Amino acid sequence: MGDDQPAEPPIDEEQANEIEESLDGTFTMPRGSSETHRRRLLGAIGGLGTVAVAGCLGLFEEPDDDTADDPEPENGDEDDEETTERPDYTEIDTMMPDWAMKDLVISLDTQVAYNDEQIFFNFEWDWDVPNGWFHDLFVYEDDEWVRYGEPNPGAADPDYGVGDIFSGFTEDRLAFFIDDGSVEGFENFGGWLTIHEGTRTLPGAVEGEEVEEHPHHGDILENDDVRKYIPQSRNGEWWENDWDDVKDQEELDEMLENGEFLDMPMFRAHRGGPGGYGTTHCILDHRHGAMDEPSTRIRNSQDLVDGNPEYMFDPEVVEGGTLDLDEIYEGEVLQTDTHALIENENMVPFDEEEADIYEGAVIPRRYNRPDAVEGPGAIWQVDATWEDGTWTVQMWRDLSVGYLGETEFEPGEVYDFSPAVHGGGAQRWHWVGYPYKLGLGVEPEYQGESDELGTSELVAEEIEGEPDWDDIETYTLPLMYPGQTDWTWMISGEHPQVDDIRNNEINIWEYHDEAPEEFAQRMIDLEESMAPRK
């Protein structure tokens, strides 16, 4: 990871065998793991002297135990599912290594403009992994179709945690928070305000059964996991954030009407981008999709019927109706090639006689349906290309849309803005930015700046007609790996500035003005030191 310190050398085989024998069981590793990685993890467990660590990692099984099948993902507003054996976060009360992107910091070039009807965003960032436009694929393997839904090969640091085991595929994404000033603390703490103890993929993640039995998360929202939310949606002081202490639905409805939420539009490189639309999300008591009806989103999914996918590529568009796994791995199927299923354009019902079925044949499980989008699902349009290792993504929408859960942009106003990018990973494995001030045609008040981070004040330029990005100012924003630091940790006794945080009297720009690389490495250090969660 660039200038990061090298990983400790693994123990030798004799030492590894001794530790494995002391565990009185079989130490199992996920598919594709290297022997070096096995010895490194055994060495870590031996050094900690506890079998519980192996159990928490999900790497220790009693002999002859059957491995449970991976659960099918939800059909609602699911994010990304991974089939690789991973740590059991519900049993962990400290931070600990899992995996991290090969780059801990990226630069996001950002431009914003508006006319009398629409607002436009233009983003560019470098990312050299040539498969980020694929997501959740059916692959023909050993005479059956199986799902590939792990992080992308090439995205992870192979020498950190379990970063050397992944076979793909998870799409690249870009999202950003917008706040009109109604969410307390967001201007100071940004996205760290939205992640809490209990959130999936973090230590202390709530068990699905417990979520399903909760009167709000289970009975009303019909969820089985905890995702982003703002502390204002919980009872108590403004900063208190217990996942299960949700305000009454009547209060939440009033908050939504009053604009007390975070707007989070998103570009998805496979599930939306090919169809020309982004997806809309509202962060309140949960990370919702569109909050107003009727709404139909761009993305949908297919299942296996009688052992085969429901749809495939039209053979007149893609020879044989399938793609090739090796060609995807080798970067031969470009983002500008036909790579995603699009309803009414390049997909047809699966035909076993027409389909080219062989070891490594590929059909995407998700598909785009641009002709079906309506309501809030259609407000964000996108135009995205990946070329020579660089993503260029344009997103735009009307200034005023009139839907609940969507920001109403007004010239002359200032908004809080914070972007994030996923590169071949999902959930907390991404790069995030500090909270910025975005003024529509006006200079925002000072938020913070440094030689290492640049300025925190962005200005959307007023234009006539369509933007000419060559004439619009570019802001280069550093995005960093956030690790497992969340709001629960920040308001606990573990953070040295806990009182200032609870009083909303400190700004991340003032407290963390170090180089982005140093900040991201600090997050890695917390994981490696197994910092307490509270």
C-alpha positions as CSV (number, residue, x, y, z in Angstrom):
1,M,0.0,0.0,0.0
2,G,2.5,2.6,-1.2
3,D,4.4,4.0,1.8
4,D,2.7,1.7,4.3
5,Q,4.9,-0.3,6.6
6,P,5.5,-3.8,5.4
7,A,3.5,-6.6,6.9
8,E,5.2,-8.8,9.6
9,P,6.8,-11.8,8.0
10,P,4.6,-15.0,8.5
11,I,5.7,-17.7,10.9
12,D,7.3,-20.9,9.5
13,E,5.3,-24.0,8.8
14,E,6.4,-25.8,12.0
15,Q,5.2,-22.9,14.2
16,A,1.9,-22.8,12.2
17,N,1.4,-26.5,12.8
18,E,2.0,-26.1,16.5
19,I,-0.5,-23.3,16.8
20,E,-3.1,-25.3,14.8
21,E,-2.7,-28.3,17.1
22,S,-3.2,-26.1,20.1
23,L,-6.6,-25.1,18.7
24,D,-7.7,-28.7,18.8
25,G,-9.5,-28.5,15.5
26,T,-9.0,-27.8,11.8
27,F,-8.0,-24.3,10.8
28,T,-10.0,-23.6,7.6
29,M,-9.2,-20.9,5.1
30,P,-11.5,-19.4,2.4
31,R,-11.2,-20.6,-1.2
32,G,-8.0,-19.4,-2.9
33,S,-6.2,-18.3,0.2
34,S,-2.4,-18.5,0.0
35,E,-0.2,-20.6,2.4
36,T,1.5,-17.4,3.4
37,H,-1.8,-15.9,4.4
38,R,-2.7,-19.0,6.4
39,R,0.6,-18.8,8.4
40,R,0.2,-15.0,8.9
41,L,-3.2,-15.4,10.5
42,L,-2.2,-18.4,12.6
43,G,0.7,-16.4,13.8
44,A,-1.6,-13.6,14.8
45,I,-3.9,-16.0,16.7
46,G,-0.9,-17.6,18.4
47,G,0.4,-14.2,19.5
48,L,-3.0,-13.4,21.0
49,G,-3.2,-16.7,22.7
50,T,-7.0,-17.2,22.3
51,V,-9.1,-19.6,20.4
52,A,-11.9,-17.1,20.5
53,V,-10.1,-15.0,17.9
54,A,-10.1,-17.8,15.4
55,G,-13.8,-18.3,16.1
56,C,-14.5,-14.6,15.6
57,L,-12.7,-14.7,12.3
58,G,-14.8,-17.6,11.1
59,L,-11.7,-19.6,10.4
60,F,-12.0,-22.3,13.0
61,E,-14.3,-25.3,12.7
62,E,-14.6,-28.5,14.5
63,P,-13.8,-31.5,12.3
64,D,-16.5,-32.8,10.1
65,D,-18.7,-29.7,10.5
66,D,-20.7,-28.9,7.4
67,T,-20.3,-25.3,6.1
68,A,-23.6,-23.6,5.9
69,D,-24.8,-22.3,2.5
70,D,-24.5,-18.6,1.9
71,P,-27.9,-17.0,2.4
72,E,-29.7,-15.6,-0.6
73,P,-29.6,-11.8,-0.7
74,E,-32.7,-9.8,0.0
75,N,-34.7,-8.6,-3.0
76,G,-35.2,-5.1,-1.7
77,D,-32.6,-2.3,-1.5
78,E,-29.7,-4.7,-1.1
79,D,-26.2,-3.6,-1.5
80,D,-23.6,-6.2,-2.2
81,E,-23.3,-9.8,-1.1
82,E,-20.0,-11.7,-0.7
83,T,-19.7,-15.5,-0.7
84,T,-16.2,-15.6,0.8
85,E,-16.0,-16.8,4.4
86,R,-15.4,-13.7,6.5
87,P,-15.2,-12.6,10.2
88,D,-18.3,-13.0,12.3
89,Y,-18.6,-9.4,13.3
90,T,-21.4,-10.1,15.8
91,E,-18.9,-11.8,18.0
92,I,-16.1,-9.1,17.9
93,D,-15.8,-6.2,20.3
94,T,-12.6,-4.7,18.9
95,M,-11.4,-3.5,15.6
96,M,-9.3,-6.1,13.7
97,P,-7.9,-6.6,10.2
98,D,-10.1,-7.9,7.5
99,W,-9.0,-6.4,4.1
100,A,-8.4,-3.0,2.6
101,M,-8.1,-1.5,-0.9
102,K,-4.7,-1.6,-2.5
103,D,-4.7,2.2,-2.4
104,L,-5.7,3.9,0.9
105,V,-6.2,7.3,-0.7
106,I,-7.4,8.5,-4.1
107,S,-8.0,11.9,-5.6
108,L,-11.5,12.9,-6.8
109,D,-11.6,15.8,-9.3
110,T,-14.9,17.5,-8.8
111,Q,-16.8,20.1,-10.8
112,V,-20.3,21.5,-10.2
113,A,-22.5,23.8,-12.3
114,Y,-26.1,24.8,-12.5
115,N,-28.5,26.6,-14.8
116,D,-32.0,27.9,-14.2
117,E,-33.4,24.4,-14.3
118,Q,-30.7,21.8,-13.5
119,I,-27.6,21.0,-11.4
120,F,-24.6,19.1,-12.9
121,F,-21.7,17.2,-11.3
122,N,-18.7,16.0,-13.1
123,F,-16.2,13.6,-11.3
124,E,-12.9,12.0,-12.4
125,W,-10.7,9.6,-10.5
126,D,-8.0,7.1,-11.4
127,W,-8.6,3.4,-10.8
128,D,-6.7,0.9,-12.9
129,V,-8.7,-2.3,-12.1
130,P,-10.3,-3.1,-15.5
131,N,-13.5,-4.9,-14.3
132,G,-15.3,-2.5,-12.1
133,W,-18.3,-2.4,-14.4
134,F,-19.3,-6.0,-13.5
135,H,-21.3,-7.0,-10.5
136,D,-22.8,-10.2,-9.1
137,L,-22.4,-12.6,-12.1
138,F,-23.7,-16.0,-12.9
139,V,-20.7,-18.1,-13.9
140,Y,-20.9,-21.6,-15.4
141,E,-18.7,-23.7,-13.2
142,D,-18.5,-27.5,-12.8
143,D,-21.7,-28.0,-14.8
144,E,-23.8,-25.5,-12.9
145,W,-24.4,-21.8,-12.7
146,V,-22.9,-20.2,-9.6
147,R,-22.8,-16.6,-8.3
148,Y,-19.6,-14.6,-8.2
149,G,-20.2,-11.7,-5.8
150,E,-16.9,-11.1,-4.0
151,P,-14.7,-8.0,-4.2
152,N,-12.9,-7.7,-7.5
153,P,-9.5,-9.3,-8.0
154,G,-6.9,-6.5,-8.1
155,A,-8.9,-4.2,-5.9
156,A,-7.6,-5.4,-2.5
157,D,-4.2,-5.2,-1.0
158,P,-3.1,-8.9,-1.2
159,D,-0.8,-8.5,1.8
160,Y,-3.3,-7.2,4.3
161,G,-5.9,-9.3,6.0
162,V,-7.8,-11.6,3.7
163,G,-7.1,-9.4,0.6
164,D,-5.6,-12.3,-1.5
165,I,-8.7,-14.5,-1.7
166,F,-11.2,-12.6,-3.9
167,S,-12.4,-13.6,-7.3
168,G,-15.1,-10.9,-8.1
169,F,-17.3,-9.2,-8.9
170,T,-18.5,-6.0,-7.2
171,E,-19.1,-2.8,-9.2
172,D,-17.3,0.5,-8.8
173,R,-19.6,3.2,-7.4
174,L,-19.6,6.9,-6.6
175,A,-22.0,8.5,-4.1
176,F,-22.3,11.8,-2.2
177,F,-24.2,13.1,0.8
178,I,-26.1,16.4,0.5
179,D,-27.4,18.2,3.6
180,D,-29.2,21.5,3.7
181,G,-28.0,22.1,7.2
182,S,-30.8,20.2,8.9
183,V,-28.7,17.3,10.2
184,E,-26.9,18.3,13.4
185,G,-23.2,17.6,13.3
186,F,-22.9,16.6,9.7
187,E,-21.0,19.8,8.7
188,N,-18.4,18.9,11.3
189,F,-18.2,15.1,11.1
190,G,-19.5,14.1,7.6
191,G,-20.2,10.4,6.9
192,W,-18.7,9.3,10.2
193,L,-22.0,10.5,11.7
194,T,-23.9,7.8,9.8
195,I,-22.1,4.6,10.9
196,H,-22.8,3.1,14.3
197,E,-22.3,0.0,16.5
198,G,-24.7,-2.6,15.1
199,T,-24.1,-1.7,11.4
200,R,-23.4,-4.6,9.1
201,T,-19.8,-5.5,8.4
202,L,-18.6,-3.7,11.5
203,P,-17.6,-5.3,14.8
204,G,-20.7,-5.6,16.9
205,A,-23.0,-6.0,13.8
206,V,-26.5,-7.0,15.0
207,E,-27.6,-10.5,14.3
208,G,-30.2,-10.7,11.5
209,E,-32.7,-12.5,13.7
210,E,-32.5,-9.7,16.3
211,V,-33.1,-7.1,13.6
212,E,-36.1,-9.0,12.2
213,E,-37.7,-9.2,15.7
214,H,-37.3,-5.4,16.3
215,P,-40.7,-3.5,16.2
216,H,-39.3,-0.9,13.8
217,H,-36.5,-2.5,11.8
218,G,-38.2,-5.8,11.5
219,D,-42.0,-5.2,11.7
220,I,-42.2,-1.8,9.9
221,L,-39.1,-1.8,7.6
222,E,-38.9,-5.6,7.2
223,N,-35.1,-5.4,7.4
224,D,-32.6,-8.0,8.5
225,D,-29.6,-5.8,9.0
226,V,-28.6,-2.3,10.2
227,R,-27.3,0.3,7.7
228,K,-26.6,4.0,7.8
229,Y,-28.7,6.3,9.9
230,I,-28.4,9.7,11.5
231,P,-28.4,10.1,15.3
232,Q,-31.3,12.5,15.1
233,S,-33.5,9.5,14.3
234,R,-32.8,8.0,17.7
235,N,-34.1,9.0,21.2
236,G,-32.0,10.9,23.7
237,E,-29.4,13.6,23.2
238,W,-28.7,14.6,19.6
239,W,-25.5,12.5,19.5
240,E,-27.0,9.3,21.1
241,N,-27.2,6.5,18.5
242,D,-28.4,3.1,19.8
243,W,-29.5,1.2,16.8
244,D,-32.7,-0.2,18.5
245,D,-33.8,3.1,20.2
246,V,-35.6,4.5,17.1
247,K,-38.0,7.4,17.4
248,D,-41.7,6.8,16.7
249,Q,-42.8,6.6,13.1
250,E,-44.8,9.7,13.5
251,E,-41.7,11.7,14.5
252,L,-39.7,10.2,11.7
253,D,-42.4,11.2,9.2
254,E,-42.2,14.7,10.6
255,M,-38.5,14.8,10.2
256,L,-38.8,13.7,6.6
257,E,-41.3,16.4,5.9
258,N,-38.9,19.0,7.5
259,G,-35.9,17.9,5.5
260,E,-34.1,16.3,8.4
261,F,-32.3,13.7,6.4
262,L,-29.2,13.1,4.2
263,D,-29.8,12.9,0.5
264,M,-27.4,10.3,-1.1
265,P,-27.5,9.9,-4.9
266,M,-25.3,7.2,-6.3
267,F,-23.7,6.1,-9.6
268,R,-23.4,2.4,-9.9
269,A,-21.1,1.2,-12.7
270,H,-23.2,-2.0,-13.5
271,R,-26.6,-1.5,-11.8
272,G,-27.6,1.8,-13.4
273,G,-24.8,3.4,-15.3
274,P,-25.3,1.3,-18.4
275,G,-29.0,2.3,-18.4
276,G,-28.2,6.0,-18.0
277,Y,-29.6,6.5,-14.4
278,G,-28.3,6.8,-10.9
279,T,-30.0,5.6,-7.8
280,T,-31.5,7.7,-5.0
281,H,-31.1,7.1,-1.3
282,C,-32.3,8.8,1.8
283,I,-30.5,8.5,5.2
284,L,-32.8,8.9,8.1
285,D,-33.6,5.9,10.4
286,H,-32.1,3.6,7.8
287,R,-30.5,3.9,4.4
288,H,-33.7,3.9,2.3
289,G,-34.2,4.1,-1.4
290,A,-36.8,6.5,-2.8
291,M,-39.2,7.7,-0.1
292,D,-42.0,8.8,-2.4
293,E,-44.3,6.7,-4.5
294,P,-44.7,5.6,-7.2
295,S,-41.0,5.0,-7.8
296,T,-39.3,2.4,-10.0
297,R,-35.5,2.1,-9.8
298,I,-33.2,1.4,-12.7
299,R,-31.8,-1.9,-11.4
300,N,-33.4,-5.3,-11.0
301,S,-32.2,-8.9,-10.6
302,Q,-32.9,-12.4,-12.1
303,D,-32.8,-15.8,-10.5
304,L,-32.1,-19.3,-11.6
305,V,-35.1,-21.2,-12.9
306,D,-34.6,-25.0,-13.3
307,G,-30.9,-24.4,-12.9
308,N,-30.5,-21.7,-15.6
309,P,-30.7,-17.9,-15.6
310,E,-34.0,-16.3,-16.6
311,Y,-32.3,-14.1,-19.2
312,M,-29.1,-13.9,-21.3
313,F,-27.6,-11.6,-23.9
314,D,-29.3,-11.4,-27.2
315,P,-27.1,-13.7,-29.4
316,E,-27.4,-11.1,-32.2
317,V,-25.7,-8.6,-29.9
318,V,-23.3,-10.9,-27.9
319,E,-22.2,-14.0,-29.7
320,G,-23.6,-17.0,-28.0
321,G,-25.5,-14.9,-25.5
322,T,-22.7,-15.2,-22.8
323,L,-19.5,-13.4,-21.9
324,D,-16.2,-15.2,-21.0
325,L,-14.8,-15.2,-17.4
326,D,-11.2,-15.3,-18.5
327,E,-11.6,-12.3,-20.8
328,I,-13.2,-10.4,-18.0
329,Y,-10.3,-11.2,-15.7
330,E,-7.8,-10.1,-18.4
331,G,-9.6,-6.8,-18.9
332,E,-10.6,-7.6,-22.5
333,V,-14.3,-6.8,-22.0
334,L,-14.2,-3.0,-21.7
335,Q,-16.7,-0.7,-20.1
336,T,-17.5,0.6,-23.6
337,D,-18.3,-2.9,-24.8
338,T,-21.7,-4.6,-24.2
339,H,-21.2,-5.9,-20.7
340,A,-24.5,-5.3,-18.9
341,L,-28.0,-6.7,-19.6
342,I,-30.4,-3.9,-20.6
343,E,-34.1,-4.7,-20.8
344,N,-35.7,-4.1,-24.3
345,E,-32.2,-3.5,-25.7
346,N,-29.8,-6.5,-25.5
347,M,-31.4,-9.2,-23.4
348,V,-33.7,-12.1,-24.2
349,P,-35.2,-15.1,-22.3
350,F,-32.6,-17.8,-21.6
351,D,-32.6,-20.4,-24.4
352,E,-30.5,-23.5,-23.6
353,E,-30.2,-24.3,-27.3
354,E,-29.1,-20.8,-28.3
355,A,-26.8,-20.1,-25.3
356,D,-23.1,-20.8,-25.5
357,I,-22.7,-22.7,-22.3
358,Y,-19.2,-23.8,-21.3
359,E,-16.8,-23.7,-18.3
360,G,-16.4,-20.0,-17.5
361,A,-19.4,-18.7,-19.5
362,V,-20.9,-15.6,-17.8
363,I,-24.3,-14.0,-17.6
364,P,-24.9,-11.0,-15.3
365,R,-27.4,-11.6,-12.5
366,R,-28.5,-7.9,-12.4
367,Y,-30.0,-6.0,-15.3
368,N,-30.9,-2.4,-16.2
369,R,-34.5,-1.4,-17.0
370,P,-34.3,2.3,-18.2
371,D,-37.7,2.2,-19.8
372,A,-39.3,1.3,-16.5
373,V,-37.9,4.0,-14.2
374,E,-40.3,6.5,-12.8
375,G,-40.8,8.9,-10.0
376,P,-37.8,9.5,-7.7
377,G,-36.1,6.6,-9.4
378,A,-35.7,8.6,-12.5
379,I,-34.4,12.0,-11.2
380,W,-30.7,11.4,-11.4
381,Q,-29.3,10.8,-14.9
382,V,-25.7,9.7,-15.5
383,D,-23.2,9.4,-18.3
384,A,-20.1,7.4,-17.3
385,T,-17.0,6.1,-19.1
386,W,-13.9,4.3,-17.9
387,E,-10.9,4.7,-20.3
388,D,-7.2,4.1,-19.8
389,G,-7.6,3.7,-16.0
390,T,-9.7,6.8,-15.4
391,W,-13.4,7.0,-14.6
392,T,-15.3,10.1,-15.8
393,V,-18.8,10.3,-14.4
394,Q,-21.4,13.0,-15.0
395,M,-24.6,13.2,-12.9
396,W,-27.4,15.7,-13.2
397,R,-31.0,16.3,-12.1
398,D,-33.5,19.1,-11.9
399,L,-32.9,21.7,-9.2
400,S,-36.4,21.1,-7.8
401,V,-38.1,17.7,-8.0
402,G,-40.8,17.9,-5.4
403,Y,-40.3,14.4,-3.8
404,L,-40.0,13.5,-0.2
405,G,-36.4,12.6,0.7
406,E,-34.9,14.6,-2.1
407,T,-33.0,17.9,-1.7
408,E,-34.5,21.0,-3.3
409,F,-31.5,22.9,-4.7
410,E,-31.8,26.7,-4.7
411,P,-29.3,29.2,-6.3
412,G,-27.6,31.3,-3.6
413,E,-27.9,28.6,-1.0
414,V,-25.1,26.6,0.7
415,Y,-25.2,22.8,1.2
416,D,-23.0,20.3,3.0
417,F,-21.4,17.9,0.5
418,S,-19.4,14.8,1.1
419,P,-18.4,12.3,-1.6
420,A,-17.3,8.6,-1.5
421,V,-16.1,6.1,-4.0
422,H,-16.1,2.3,-4.0
423,G,-13.5,0.5,-6.1
424,G,-14.4,-3.2,-6.5
425,G,-15.6,-3.5,-2.9
426,A,-18.8,-2.9,-1.0
427,Q,-20.2,-1.5,2.2
428,R,-17.4,0.0,4.5
429,W,-14.6,-0.8,2.0
430,H,-14.4,2.5,0.2
431,W,-12.8,5.9,0.2
432,V,-14.6,8.8,1.9
433,G,-14.1,12.6,1.9
434,Y,-14.4,15.2,4.6
435,P,-17.6,17.3,4.8
436,Y,-17.4,20.2,2.3
437,K,-19.5,23.4,1.8
438,L,-21.0,23.7,-1.6
439,G,-22.4,27.1,-2.6
440,L,-24.6,27.5,-5.6
441,G,-23.2,30.6,-7.1
442,V,-22.0,31.9,-3.8
443,E,-18.8,31.6,-1.7
444,P,-19.5,29.4,1.4
445,E,-18.3,30.5,4.8
446,Y,-14.9,29.1,5.9
447,Q,-15.0,25.5,6.9
448,G,-11.3,24.6,6.9
449,E,-8.3,24.1,4.7
450,S,-4.7,22.9,4.8
451,D,-1.8,22.4,2.5
452,E,-2.4,18.6,2.6
453,L,-6.2,18.6,2.2
454,G,-6.9,21.7,0.0
455,T,-10.0,23.8,0.5
456,S,-13.3,22.8,2.0
457,E,-15.3,25.5,0.1
458,L,-16.7,24.6,-3.3
459,V,-18.7,26.8,-5.6
460,A,-21.1,25.6,-8.3
461,E,-20.8,27.9,-11.2
462,E,-23.9,29.4,-12.9
463,I,-24.1,28.7,-16.6
464,E,-26.5,28.9,-19.5
465,G,-27.5,25.6,-21.2
466,E,-25.2,22.6,-20.9
467,P,-21.9,22.8,-19.0
468,D,-18.5,23.0,-20.8
469,W,-16.3,21.3,-18.2
470,D,-13.2,22.9,-19.7
471,D,-14.5,26.2,-18.4
472,I,-15.6,25.1,-14.9
473,E,-13.3,25.2,-11.9
474,T,-12.0,21.8,-10.8
475,Y,-11.5,20.9,-7.1
476,T,-9.3,18.0,-6.3
477,L,-10.7,16.2,-3.2
478,P,-8.7,13.6,-1.3
479,L,-10.7,10.5,-0.3
480,M,-9.4,8.1,2.3
481,Y,-10.1,4.7,3.7
482,P,-12.1,5.2,6.9
483,G,-11.4,1.9,8.5
484,Q,-13.7,0.8,11.3
485,T,-14.0,4.2,13.0
486,D,-17.6,5.1,13.5
487,W,-19.9,7.4,15.5
488,T,-20.1,5.0,18.4
489,W,-16.3,5.0,18.8
490,M,-16.1,8.8,18.4
491,I,-18.6,9.5,21.2
492,S,-17.1,6.9,23.5
493,G,-14.3,7.4,26.0
494,E,-11.9,6.0,23.4
495,H,-11.8,9.3,21.5
496,P,-9.6,12.0,23.2
497,Q,-12.0,14.8,22.1
498,V,-15.3,13.0,23.1
499,D,-16.7,16.0,25.0
500,D,-16.1,18.4,22.1
501,I,-17.7,15.9,19.7
502,R,-20.8,15.5,21.9
503,N,-21.1,19.3,22.1
504,N,-20.6,19.6,18.4
505,E,-17.8,22.1,19.0
506,I,-15.0,20.5,16.9
507,N,-14.5,20.2,13.2
508,I,-12.7,17.3,11.5
509,W,-10.9,19.8,9.3
510,E,-9.3,21.4,12.5
511,Y,-8.6,18.2,14.3
512,H,-7.4,16.0,11.4
513,D,-5.3,18.3,9.2
514,E,-2.6,15.7,8.5
515,A,-1.8,14.3,5.1
516,P,-4.6,12.0,3.8
517,E,-2.1,9.1,3.6
518,E,-1.3,9.5,7.3
519,F,-5.0,9.7,8.2
520,A,-5.8,6.5,6.3
521,Q,-2.8,4.7,7.8
522,R,-4.1,5.7,11.3
523,M,-7.3,3.8,10.5
524,I,-5.2,0.7,9.5
525,D,-3.2,1.1,12.7
526,L,-6.4,1.0,14.8
527,E,-7.5,-2.2,13.1
528,E,-4.1,-3.9,13.5
529,S,-3.9,-2.9,17.2
530,M,-7.4,-4.3,17.7
531,A,-8.5,-1.0,19.3
532,P,-11.5,-1.4,21.7
533,R,-14.9,-0.6,20.2
534,K,-16.0,1.5,23.2
